[in-house]
Amino acid sequence: MQLNYIANASVPSDSGRTIPVIDPSDGQPFDEIQRGNAQDIDRAVAAARQCLDTVWSRLSAAERGRLLMRLSAKVADHVDELAAIEQRDCGKPVKQARADALALVRYFEFYAGACDKLHGETLPYQDGYSVMTWREPHGVTGHVIPWNYPMQIFGRSVGGALAAGNVCVVKPSEDACLSLLRVAQLAAEAGFPAGAINIVTGYGHEVGDALARHEGIDHISFTGSPSVGTIIQQVAAERHCPVTLELGGKSPQIVFADADLDAAVPVIINAIVQNGGQTCSAGSRVLIERSIYEPLLERLAAAFENLRVGPAAMDLDVGPLIRASQQQRVWDFLSDAQVAGIPMMAQGRIVDEAPESGYYQAPTLLRDVPVGHRLAQEEVFGPVLSAMAFQNEDEAVALANATRFGLVAGVWTRDGSRQFRIAKRVHSGQVFINNYGAGGGVELPFGGVKSSGYGREKGFEALYGFTTLKTVAFRHG
Ligand code: NAD
């Protein structure tokens, strides 16, 4: 049984209750986590505050950096173990689980190096004054994390917060806690003081809500669905607590007739099937210039038909979805498509070895999806790609921007002027030209516009969000 991790100790929840942990590959329970409550959050916040006041705030930036570097090395030594945990807990194929653990190594390494490079400025002002700005940590930061990339999102959010001088209370998703509980133990082994990283597991409406409401939390970093993002924002507004929201997307991959299709096709496929499409930045809409619509769809269809889905341990192209309700959500989208007469162009195949009790979904390519249909507007969060045709550049941009989201966009064209024009006109936090996702890009600021959220994580930019700026003016005559 898994316990909460508070002040460098594994402790049971005050509730005395647990939640089963299900393996998505076979739908069977294999462990239990604590069903935390508000008292557990109280305890974690108190431990964090004590650490901040007595130890953490007294460390130099270089000392914080050394600790993060040691944690990066610890995680590197445990990549196989962490990947195996994640594979079972989240149903991630081995390759994906390892990639997540390696990204965690890299996040801690990046933020270790960034600690002592974050500084304020001196400002020109009137004669007789000297004015400077100091970057100060918020204090105790709360981190609400989803189930799709627990290690990566922990790395970018907790790594950035610690680097900026904060201490952290983390609420992982009830569907994916195990790897993070292990990482917290590794942090203690790496020398992190008790209370710097605390983890309380449980349901969002219980532990997550208690975290967001807690007076002792000075900043909330939320990654998850737009609907819960709204709740967090409202709850935090009651006490004017700053919030970073990393929400969903309906990201377009725009393909012009002059694109290098040999390069584009595998990237377009990967952008929607990686992690079973359960990726906030999944490229879930492919917008294709009319003159190459049919030939490109034929190529995409052939690639979809080759995709294989099965248990995480088989390490195929796609593993199971996270849980039964997510599988049902994808089925509902597909049955809506059928009712609307949206043609299904191709599907991958679920292998015979996949247990019926697992949460499998074959990757699906839909064509001629009307712009107003929910398949062109809402996050499916499964391996479903919606294809649409456009006539010209203006129409491509209009289609790309025709959702409430704005997280990531991909553009495929050899025309350099057009690359710039589209990058400027597309509403999104990141734009990738002739690539998608840039291989993860720990260094690259990430976040959305519109309903994809606000604030940026990843890269150096995240450190500005995890600090507050104090202006200090000296009058010396
Ligand atoms: P979710 O919003 O259901 O849950 C996210 C987290 O919030 C979980 O830990 C959950 O327990 C918690 N939560 C739920 N209700 C809460 C409440 N009332 N108060 C406080 N916390 C609460 O999202 P999910 O299903 O875990 O993840 C999928 C969503 O996350 C998708 O919409 C996806 O696009 C988004 N996401 C965004 C990014 C990004 O960086 N933009 C990254 C990954 C996932």
Residues whose N, C-alpha, C, O or C-beta is under 5 A from the ligand:
A	BS01	NAD	V144 I145 P146 W147 K171 P172 S173 E174 G202 Y203 G204 H205 G208 D209 T223 G224 S225 P226 V228 I231 E246 L247 G248 G249 T279 C280 S452
